[in-house]
């Protein structure tokens, strides 16, 4: 859990088991042109999908802000909307992380090749870091999809509550009108 949290701010460093899972999907463990195209395609697809989620999140933030503006000083509705707004903002950060572009300097800072180790050639280190990013971004994307589904469902219930529930009941209105 701590590794995932720290990877929000730095490149993710996958374990050997996580790299093996990704290699198994690729069908090979060597970089090569075919795997390089697969890796770049995976990153591009994840960035595009995260962009779509970010668009949805932006619309939900706008809806939440609109509901807060017309909440009619209902404490519980405002508190619920504020919590949902914060959750959407945090989820937006996760989606932005899925689109973050690391450069070679970022990768070198966490895995410098060892000249005494034949397996630590610069290309191998770079490939491992890119695969680590794919694994991490896929995990973030799955988390984002599930969380976004739940948050959108909860926001729809909150909007229904905010639309049809008011602070005044019909008896209060008639009592005030008579006075």
C-alpha positions in Angstrom: 0.0 0.0 0.0 2.8 2.4 0.9 4.5 1.6 -2.5 1.3 2.5 -4.3 0.9 5.8 -2.4 4.5 6.9 -3.0 4.1 6.1 -6.7 1.6 8.8 -7.0 4.5 11.2 -6.8 7.4 9.1 -8.3 7.7 6.4 -10.9 6.4 3.0 -9.7 9.0 0.2 -9.1 7.2 -3.1 -9.8 8.2 -6.3 -8.2 9.5 -9.2 -10.2 6.2 -11.0 -9.9 4.3 -7.9 -11.3 6.7 -7.7 -14.2 6.2 -11.5 -14.9 2.4 -10.9 -15.0 2.9 -8.2 -17.6 5.4 -10.3 -19.5 3.0 -13.2 -19.5 0.4 -11.0 -21.2 2.9 -9.9 -23.8 4.0 -13.4 -24.6 7.7 -12.6 -24.3 10.3 -11.3 -21.9 12.5 -9.5 -24.4 12.0 -5.9 -25.4 12.3 -6.0 -29.2 10.3 -4.0 -31.7 7.0 -6.0 -31.2 7.0 -5.7 -27.5 8.1 -2.0 -27.7 5.0 -1.4 -29.9 2.8 -3.2 -27.4 4.2 -1.3 -24.5 3.8 2.1 -26.2 0.3 1.1 -27.2 -0.6 0.1 -23.7 0.6 3.5 -22.3 -1.3 5.4 -25.0 -4.5 3.4 -24.4 -4.3 4.0 -20.6 -3.7 7.7 -21.1 -6.7 7.9 -23.5 -9.0 6.0 -21.1 -7.9 8.1 -18.2 -8.7 11.2 -20.2 -12.2 9.9 -20.8 -12.6 9.3 -17.0 -11.2 12.8 -16.3 -13.8 14.3 -18.6 -16.6 12.5 -16.7 -15.1 13.5 -13.3 -15.0 17.2 -14.5 -18.7 17.1 -15.3 -19.5 15.5 -11.9 -17.4 18.2 -10.2 -19.5 20.8 -12.0 -22.8 19.1 -11.0 -21.6 19.0 -7.4 -20.6 22.6 -7.4 -24.0 23.6 -8.9 -25.8 21.5 -6.2 -23.7 23.2 -3.5 -24.7 26.6 -4.9 -28.4 25.8 -4.7 -28.4 23.7 -1.6 -30.6 26.3 0.3 -28.5 26.1 3.5 -29.3 22.5 4.2 -26.4 21.4 6.4 -26.6 17.7 5.7 -26.9 18.2 1.9 -24.0 20.6 1.9 -21.8 18.3 4.0 -22.6 15.3 1.7 -21.9 17.3 -1.4 -18.6 18.6 0.0 -17.5 15.1 0.7 -18.4 14.0 -2.8 -16.6 17.0 -4.2 -13.4 16.1 -2.4 -13.7 12.5 -3.5 -14.1 13.6 -7.1 -11.1 15.9 -6.8 -9.0 13.1 -5.4 -10.1 10.8 -8.2 -9.2 13.5 -10.7 -5.7 13.5 -9.3 -5.5 9.7 -9.7 -6.5 10.0 -13.4 -4.0 12.8 -13.9 -1.3 10.5 -12.5 -2.3 7.9 -15.1 -1.4 10.5 -17.7 1.9 11.8 -16.1 4.8 11.7 -18.5 8.1 10.6 -17.0 11.4 11.1 -18.7 14.6 9.2 -18.6 15.9 11.3 -15.7 13.0 10.2 -13.5 13.6 6.5 -14.4 17.4 6.8 -13.8 16.8 8.2 -10.3 15.2 5.0 -9.1 17.2 2.4 -11.0 20.7 3.2 -12.1 22.3 0.4 -14.1 25.1 -1.4 -12.3 28.1 -1.8 -14.6 29.1 -5.0 -12.8 25.7 -6.7 -13.6 25.1 -8.0 -17.1 21.3 -7.8 -16.6 21.3 -4.1 -15.7 22.0 -2.6 -19.2 20.4 0.8 -19.7 17.7 -0.6 -22.1 16.7 -3.3 -19.7 16.4 -0.8 -16.8 14.3 1.5 -19.0 12.1 -1.3 -20.2 11.5 -2.5 -16.7 10.5 1.0 -15.5 8.1 1.4 -18.4 6.6 -2.0 -17.7 6.3 -0.9 -14.0 4.4 2.2 -15.1 2.0 0.1 -17.2 1.3 -2.2 -14.3 0.8 0.7 -11.9 -1.4 2.7 -14.3 -3.5 -0.3 -15.0 -4.1 -0.7 -11.3 -4.9 3.0 -10.9 -7.3 2.8 -13.9 -9.2 -0.2 -12.5 -9.4 1.6 -9.1 -10.7 4.8 -10.8 -13.3 2.9 -12.8 -14.8 1.2 -9.8 -14.6 4.3 -7.6 -16.1 6.5 -10.3 -19.0 4.1 -10.7 -19.8 4.2 -7.0 -19.3 8.0 -6.7 -21.6 8.7 -9.7 -24.3 6.5 -8.2 -24.0 8.2 -4.9 -24.1 11.7 -6.5 -27.2 10.8 -8.4 -28.9 9.8 -5.1 -27.7 13.1 -3.6 -29.0 15.1 -6.5 -32.4 13.4 -6.2 -32.4 14.1 -2.4 -31.4 17.7 -3.0 -33.9 18.2 -5.7 -37.0 16.8 -3.9 -36.2 17.5 -0.2 -36.3 20.9 1.2 -36.1 22.4 4.7 -39.7 23.5 4.7 -42.6 21.1 4.9 -46.1 21.9 3.6 -47.4 22.5 7.1 -44.7 25.1 7.8 -45.6 26.9 4.6 -49.3 27.0 5.4 -48.6 28.2 9.0 -46.4 31.0 7.7 -48.9 32.1 5.0 -51.7 32.4 7.6 -49.6 34.7 9.9 
